[in-house]
Structure formats: C-alpha cells, structure tokens
Amino acid sequence: MDKKTLTKVLGGLADKNIRFQDLKRLLSDLDFSSRIKGDHHIFYREGIAEIINLQPLRDGKAKAYQVKQVRIIILKYKLHQGVYDAKI
C-alpha cells in the first residue's frame, strides 16, 4: 500500500492535489471492489454501508469533496489501522 497517499488523504491538507489513479489504488489496496459506468468509478466493500462514487477531473486529479468522503469512511471504519499507526 502507498502510505504516502494514505497520509495525504488522512491529513486533509492536500485534497485538491490527490491524483485520481492514486486514490483508486488506495481504495483497491483497502480491499474495495469496483465497477465502472462511464466515468463513474464506484467502490464498495462488504461490511461498509457507504458506496464511494469517484469521477476524475480533466487534469487527472480527484475531486476534493470525494477525497474528503474517502477520508471520512477510512476513519469511520478504522481502515487505516494495521497499515501504520496514524497520528492524525
């Protein structure tokens, strides 16, 4: 897993600067399954009620509000534990 991307997402200071591909890879590394419909990348995982719907910006970055949604889910379900001891 890319700890650098996880740290940036959890830190919340660079939501506009997270690459879309990095965010997709992070979710895959956290055992999310995905399906694609058009430019909508939909991520889901057993045991997690929320579905994450991501869309890339034209410059290859993730949308800031979607990065925030991912951060909230990671923290809510404590998905970062076991990866490293996050002190955020």
C-alpha distance (Angstrom), angle and dihedral (degrees) to the residues before:
residue distance angle dihedral
M1 . . .
D2 3.77 . .
K3 3.79 102.4 .
K4 3.80 90.1 -174.8
T5 3.82 92.3 63.3
L6 3.80 91.5 43.7
T7 3.80 90.3 51.4
K8 3.82 91.7 49.5
V9 3.81 92.3 48.7
L10 3.80 93.8 47.0
G11 3.80 92.7 43.7
G12 3.78 92.9 60.6
L13 3.80 94.8 -153.3
A14 3.80 98.1 103.7
D15 3.81 104.9 39.7
K16 3.81 91.6 135.6
N17 3.81 92.4 50.5
I18 3.81 101.5 54.4
R19 3.79 112.4 115.5
F20 3.79 113.7 -125.5
Q21 3.82 92.3 -131.6
D22 3.82 90.8 51.7
L23 3.81 91.4 51.9
K24 3.82 91.0 49.1
R25 3.81 90.6 49.4
L26 3.81 91.1 49.1
L27 3.80 91.8 53.6
S28 3.80 91.4 47.1
D29 3.81 89.7 50.2
L30 3.81 88.0 52.7
D31 3.84 88.6 58.3
F32 3.80 97.5 -103.0
S33 3.79 116.2 151.6
S34 3.76 119.1 -142.4
R35 3.75 144.7 -159.1
I36 3.78 129.3 -171.1
K37 3.78 128.0 -139.4
G38 3.78 112.0 175.5
D39 3.79 106.7 -48.0
H40 3.81 92.3 -24.7
H41 3.79 113.5 107.0
I42 3.79 107.5 -164.4
F43 3.81 118.6 -162.3
Y44 3.79 126.4 -167.5
R45 3.77 137.5 166.3
E46 3.78 134.1 -167.4
G47 3.79 111.3 -101.6
I48 3.80 93.8 25.2
A49 3.80 116.5 98.9
E50 3.79 96.4 -161.3
I51 3.79 123.9 82.7
I52 3.80 116.9 -149.0
N53 3.79 116.4 -141.1
L54 3.81 113.3 -167.7
Q55 3.78 129.1 -174.4
P56 3.80 124.3 -177.1
L57 3.76 123.5 -125.5
R58 3.80 118.0 -127.7
D59 3.82 91.1 -102.5
G60 3.81 93.2 57.2
K61 3.79 95.1 -103.8
A62 3.79 127.1 124.2
K63 3.78 119.3 -112.2
A64 3.80 110.9 -97.5
Y65 3.80 95.6 -129.9
Q66 3.81 90.2 52.0
V67 3.82 91.1 51.6
K68 3.81 86.8 53.3
Q69 3.82 90.4 51.2
V70 3.82 90.2 51.9
R71 3.83 90.6 48.8
I72 3.81 91.7 51.3
I73 3.81 91.8 51.2
I74 3.82 93.2 46.2
L75 3.80 90.9 52.1
K76 3.82 95.8 39.8
Y77 3.79 92.8 54.7
K78 3.83 94.5 32.3
L79 3.79 91.5 -124.9
H80 3.80 91.2 155.6
Q81 3.79 92.6 64.2
G82 3.74 112.2 101.7
V83 3.80 91.4 27.0
Y84 3.77 91.5 76.1
D85 3.77 137.7 -44.3
A86 3.79 102.0 -81.9
K87 3.77 112.6 -154.4
I88 3.76 95.5 -166.6
